[in-house]
Amino acid sequence: MGKCLFCNNPCYKHFVVCFDCYMTTHAAEEGTDIAERLTRPVPTVPLPPQPGPFTTEYQTTPCDVVEEPPRMPGGEVTLDEHAATPLPPGRGQPTPHAFPPLSLGQKTLFPGSHPAMQAPPQQTGNPPPGQKKSQFIAYTGPLRARQLPGVRKPATQQPQTGKKKKWVRLVLTCLLLLAMLIIFIDGILVGIAYFQPKKETASGSSVPVLSLSSSKAEYGQQLTISVQNFKPQTRVYLSRDLHEPIKTDTGKSVVKVGDDGKAEARITIDRGWKPGLHAIQAEDIISRFTASAALRIAEGSAQPAIFQLSTRTLDMGLAYEGANTIQMLTLSNGGNGNITWTVSSDQPWLQATPNQGSFSSSQVIAVGVQRAHLAPGKYTGTLKFTSNVGLPQTVAVSMEVQALPTNPGAVLQATPVVMDYNAFDGNADPKPQTMVISNPGTEPLYWKLNSIISIKTLHSDVIKELHDRDDNWLRLDQTSGTIPPQGSANIPVTVNSKNLVPGTYLSTLVFSVNEGQNAYNSPQSISIALTIQPRCGITAGIGQLSFVTVAGQGNPSNQSITLSPVGSCQEAIDWNATASTNWVTIAPAKGQIKDAANPATPAISITANTFSPGTYYSSIIIRTPQSTLTIAISLRVQAVLTPNSPIMRASPLNVNFAVNQGQPAPPGQTVTITNTGKSPLIWDASVDNQVSWLSASPLKGSIPAGQTGQLLLSVDPSDLTPGTYVGQIVLHGKDTHDKEAGGNPQTITVNFTISPPCSMAQPSQSTIAFSAIQGSANPASRVITFTATGNCSWPLQWQATVSSDAPWLKVTSTDSSLNGTGTTASVNVQPDITGLTPGNYTAQVTLTAQDQDRQTAKGSPQTFQVSLTVLQPCTLQFSATEFAFTQHQGQAVDAQILTLRETGACAYPITWTAKSDSDWLSVTDSGQDSGNGSGITIGIKSTSLAPGSYKGNITISATGNGGATVQGGQSIPVTLTVVGSTVSGVVVACQDGNCTKSSPLAGATVTLSGNGGNYNATADSNGNFILNGVANGSYTLTANGTQDNKRYAVSMNLTVSGDTSSVSLKAVASG
């Protein structure tokens, strides 16, 4: 009880004047009817928006005149008329920014005071049956317990002079005016604070939020997903768990927000929702801000995740050298939870994309084989899948390579057979990668990009919703071209990830030849995967907190939530939390989370000591820079059953376990059960039937009044994958007469976090193949990427080393650290062919990683193979290295053929030219060779050369298609021998004037002189002579000799135009 400000007599608690003084003083001052004053309507005061998805407006109404509140057995005044009462489900609680009017019982004191003083009382729920809501009001304003000092009444009443009465009246009046002034100023200040517009902050009501019509559902149930405070007219993508799209009842996963920033979508829970907890997300596709909440499927029993493959064998069939073959493989989860996986290949020709990932239901990957640079024959290989579920699984892959024909013409070859990209939601596009179009054939290849085929995945339909078309996220800088035989072209491949939501996308590039052209292995395909990691966010692993208490028995036990990072978090996360009602408190209300190994565990407390029996609802909104998380709060306030009933309490109501995957189970933890009632408590515990990893002991017991008992909780991580698991244990209590105990039931929430080990993923490709022509420029570099995930002490430091026997290979990178889970590192691979002879070269690149604690990441080291084929340059080969001709003067000579061929990597057709450095030497001046060889004609074009030996040269050079270099050009020497005519005959000595009688003039000297030169011969014993190599021309032929001591001589004219025989020289004696 308090004391009256005027008469110092007892008055009701929380009031400053008694009822009599109130009626006397204020009726006299204002001259108004007291009944009218007590029933004057109180104006409506709208409350400002409350944080979260709830808004409330209250109206105060006139109160009926009532008698003194009833007293409890102990003599205290009960405040049931003013206690907090239940709200309708879904409504929030107002924050008491303004205080209620001062009252006598339920009559307003100073009804004409400042409006702020007439702010509505806190109304918290529905009134008991039969009682008006206007009679059911809670006063929780700042003056609720305020009592101004009373004026002490004199011990005895003695006559007082008029002066003293006047003085006392003046003091009382001043005190009253002072009280009114204090109340007036206080009201103004509270009103200013109440109605002052608030600057939007991280915890303001303008934060985008998501709420569910129920945080628990069963199969066949319909739920409403509500979002608000999003940007007007934006579109929101709805997803669950690992950002798998949610199909609403309209068949869409993208909903449009209205002008008020709100939108609703209805979903039906089908069997595709596995039992257990699911994360529900709504992402603004423009700002990428994500709001989330949690939904628990309460029907069925949750099973451990089971990694399944759609097949264990793949037959890629028979195809020609250089051909690719691609087949799809489906990974699925036969249980609950999430699966993280990687795949590796034991053969460089066998690859898969993506080569790692996470899923909760299923995922499609592409498996490809490439036959480039493989000899004909049969091949087998194995894909090994390693996951966080059970033992590794394998897929056996077989294929066969068929030899190309000797002269195949154009051949289409595209490498690598698969490519893999990684990006982050809303961030920059990943770096371009390079594919190679090559032609190992003998004729030019005229190629083009024929089509881009989108492979059906969980997220492929979302692209159509976002862009109203099959928006292609792939782009090639070059879509057609010409490749010479044995040539190649590097084609940059770019992906556009900014317009896509988190998930995995898969497309196939199909290449073919132009219309009217032919080529082996046309068409040819390359599969490309793009994985977009979600933005950094936060999870609590729970969707709702439930509290139970007994009216008038204090507040329920505190609960805590475990806040852990999710998505691609590279730095610490700043967070803050706000409640939608003032009876929910979070401590601490803000903080920072470094990583999954260091979560935040704020405590949630409830102020319910003045609440009447009923059920109350609220919510907590946890915000990070790019996301919000909504957690529903329910409070059940029970009525006191009987004075001697047992009352059950449990503490803590939240238990957290954490362990790294592969480690043994952590020690058990104890929950204390307390009986605060006045009779024995009989209790039992039931464990959530959806979880097999949680157990409790003992499962029942009894606790005497005022005593405690203990419940031991244990967890088993052996069948669980990395993630956060939530289970519940419900405590039921009753008395010895099987009647419900106060505080029944108590729900204990168990959070079990299994962190993945710090792991280094496989590189994006297990092998890279380069080819180059000896003496040409180095081939274009290629990029290999890899990521790291798990519970690491970030950042990870990594390095790449090349096997010591490969000085021709260099690997570089712009960054040597990985700063957070899911981040990508890039390795630039560049071969240098300087000084290398034709042949095949191989090398191995090793990737290693350590965290800040110098702990080696799981999976480190990783390796990939690099092969380099140095091709012999296109080189000319000739059938002869020199030519020789012999020509009889004046006569034609047959031409000779020089055969030209090529070896090495040639770009056909080869265009060759031949030149002669001599006028008498003729040669075919140009021609083309398509790989079958070409003949060059060499001839002698002059018949007028004088007898003798002549030398000349033919120079031959060539270029490949498109100006490609051809080596081996030569200068081939040609020798010509011109042979003169033969002049032969006989010389005789005449014995008479008519030379009727003669004899051979043995030893005669025969001389042929003329414009063709001088030629000499000596006659034999028979007088015969021969002159060889006589050039054609006019000559004088003479002969001189001696016989029987006589000298003989003869002279004649002779024209030589060829071999001349039977020339008769008749010499006569000279004196």
ZIHUGI-V751736 format. One record per run of one state. SS is the DSSP state (hx for helix, st for strand, lp for the rest). FROM is the first residue (numbers start at 1). LEN is the number of residues. If there is no record, write none. Layout:
BEGIN
SS_FROM_LEN + SS_FROM_LEN
END
This chain:
BEGIN
lp_1_1 + st_2_2 + lp_4_6 + st_10_2 + lp_12_7 + hx_19_12 + lp_31_3 + hx_34_5 + lp_39_32 + st_71_1 + lp_72_5 + st_77_1 + lp_78_2 + hx_80_3 + lp_83_1 + st_84_1 + lp_85_18 + st_103_2 + lp_105_2 + st_107_2 + lp_109_6 + hx_115_4 + lp_119_3 + st_122_1 + lp_123_10 + hx_133_3 + lp_136_2 + st_138_1 + lp_139_23 + hx_162_34 + lp_196_13 + st_209_4 + lp_213_3 + st_216_2 + lp_218_4 + st_222_7 + lp_229_6 + st_235_6 + lp_241_3 + st_244_2 + lp_246_8 + st_254_3 + lp_257_6 + st_263_6 + lp_269_7 + st_276_9 + lp_285_5 + st_290_8 + lp_298_9 + st_307_3 + lp_310_3 + st_313_8 + lp_321_3 + st_324_10 + lp_334_5 + st_339_7 + lp_346_4 + st_350_4 + lp_354_2 + st_356_4 + lp_360_2 + st_362_9 + lp_371_6 + st_377_11 + lp_388_5 + st_393_10 + lp_403_8 + st_411_1 + lp_412_1 + st_413_3 + lp_416_2 + st_418_7 + lp_425_8 + st_433_7 + lp_440_5 + st_445_10 + lp_455_5 + hx_460_8 + lp_468_6 + st_474_3 + lp_477_3 + st_480_4 + lp_484_3 + st_487_9 + lp_496_7 + st_503_11 + lp_514_6 + st_520_1 + lp_521_3 + st_524_10 + lp_534_1 + st_535_1 + lp_536_1 + st_537_3 + lp_540_4 + st_544_7 + lp_551_8 + st_559_2 + lp_561_2 + st_563_4 + lp_567_1 + st_568_1 + lp_569_4 + st_573_7 + lp_580_4 + st_584_4 + lp_588_2 + st_590_4 + lp_594_2 + hx_596_3 + lp_599_1 + st_600_1 + lp_601_2 + st_603_4 + lp_607_4 + st_611_1 + lp_612_2 + st_614_11 + lp_625_2 + st_627_12 + lp_639_8 + st_647_5 + lp_652_2 + st_654_7 + lp_661_8 + st_669_7 + lp_676_5 + st_681_7 + lp_688_6 + st_694_4 + lp_698_2 + st_700_4 + lp_704_4 + st_708_8 + lp_716_7 + st_723_12 + lp_735_5 + st_740_1 + lp_741_1 + st_742_1 + lp_743_3 + st_746_10 + lp_756_1 + st_757_1 + lp_758_1 + st_759_2 + lp_761_6 + st_767_7 + lp_774_8 + st_782_8 + lp_790_1 + st_791_1 + lp_792_4 + st_796_7 + lp_803_6 + st_809_4 + lp_813_4 + st_817_2 + lp_819_5 + st_824_8 + lp_832_7 + st_839_12 + lp_851_5 + st_856_1 + lp_857_1 + st_858_1 + lp_859_3 + st_862_10 + lp_872_1 + st_873_1 + lp_874_1 + st_875_4 + lp_879_3 + st_882_7 + lp_889_7 + st_896_8 + lp_904_1 + st_905_1 + lp_906_4 + st_910_7 + lp_917_4 + st_921_3 + lp_924_2 + st_926_4 + lp_930_4 + st_934_7 + lp_941_7 + st_948_12 + lp_960_1 + hx_961_3 + lp_964_1 + st_965_1 + lp_966_1 + st_967_1 + lp_968_2 + st_970_10 + lp_980_1 + st_981_10 + lp_991_7 + st_998_3 + lp_1001_4 + st_1005_6 + lp_1011_2 + st_1013_6 + lp_1019_5 + st_1024_7 + lp_1031_2 + st_1033_11 + lp_1044_2 + st_1046_11 + lp_1057_3 + st_1060_10 + lp_1070_2
END
